[in-house]
Amino acid sequence: MKKFLPLLLCLLLSIFTVARATKPAHTPAPDTKIAQKKPTARKADAKTLLNDANKALAAMIKAARADKELDPKTPKNKPFWKPAQLVAKNLKLAQTGLQTKSNDFFKSIAEASKAEQQMKVGWQLTDSKNRKVIENEKILGNAIESLRSNYSMEAARKKQGGELTAKEKAEFEKIKAQQKDLLAKISKLEKSAQKDKAVVNGLSEIQKQAEQITRQPATLDAYIATLYLLDRQAGLIRGHEYYVDKPLRADYVGLTDWIAGYDTWYYTWYDTVSYDWAWVDTSVDIYQDVTVSESVSEEEISSEESYAESESFDMSAEEEQVAAEENTDEQVASSDDTSMQDASDDEGEDMNDDDGGNAAGDEDTGGDDDGGDDSGGDEGE
């Protein structure tokens, strides 16, 4: 026994020495891709998201009104304020539509999405770099996009699943044909607007979207993603109208012709989709930031939205002046960190990869699908 104890101690010491020798000098840094936390999901239903959108809009308007660079009486600021007014009107109509469970809810959210995209375009004409305006506009856009991708007729149609109907296939081909006509008009305009960098950049964005749509297969996912993308395209076309010099304006109007026809078809289409209104009360996971950082009271929401709705931002006599000023405005032609655009607005991604979002009531909730004027027909002209 006396001999056994020294031998046991020697054995334990040897094991300890080997363990120390084989242990790394420091703990390896975790792989960054593994270490990154996934965005935290927030549960929200349609009413909550609509409230988020109203808060963000009120906070944005409040910050904009306090910014002398965004004086609404300045002509080149009006292309920002006009669509802000349309967003306010349509969110108000959407609230009524949600309460009464009418199709005005879907129509107004779609129109708010177009106006929000138009507002981003108009922002570039201003001289403001107001961070609060930018931050709250992005939150507003996220809330509207989340409403579109989770509680729209498109979301209901995607939830239904299956193949495209014969009528949907025919309409999809019609949309593609319209986009090809749009591409021809853009090509003609680009040749005439070569010296106007901002107009050319805008036409290039619209062109990319049109080309993307024409390449899509006849699948339900591609069809739904196209309907969301057309919101953004309409907003871009309306927004860039203020950049166009007078000699080009008559030709540019040709780009807007398809919008009225598309809207007529779209509203007819969603009347054919079956919608269970219980979905609007079903919470889904929202991964985008839809929460305003500052406290916004109900009184402030009402006051700021009332201002946006009631003010006159007419610029029928000033469009030519704005277009002329835009030609010498470096901010319009540049892309920097004061832009309202963000990564989610990149239209270069495959439209078929839209499984990140879910229709309201889907079992496996995730991020949002790609989605973004007066519901009564005001197109921001």
Secondary structure, 3 states (H helix, E strand, C coil): CCCHHHHHHHHHHHHHHHHHHHCCCCCCCCCHHHHCCCCCCEEECHHHHHHHHHHHHHHHHHHHHCCHHHCCCCHHHHHHHHHHHHHHHHHHHHHHHHHHCCCHHHHHHHHHHHHHHHHHHHHCCCCCCCHHHHHHHHHHHHHHHHHHHHHCHHHHHHHHCCCCCHHHHHHHHHHHHHHHHHHHHHHHHHHHCCCCHHHHHHHHHHHHHHHHHHCCCCCHHHHHHHHHHHHHHHHHHHHHHHHCCHHHHHHHHHHHHHHHHHHHHHHHHHCCCCCCHHHHHCCEEECCCCCCCCCCCHHHHHHHHHHHHHCCCCCCCCHHHHHHHHCCCHHHHCCCCCCCCCHHHCCCCCCCCCCCCCCCCCCCCCCCCCCCCCCCCCCCC
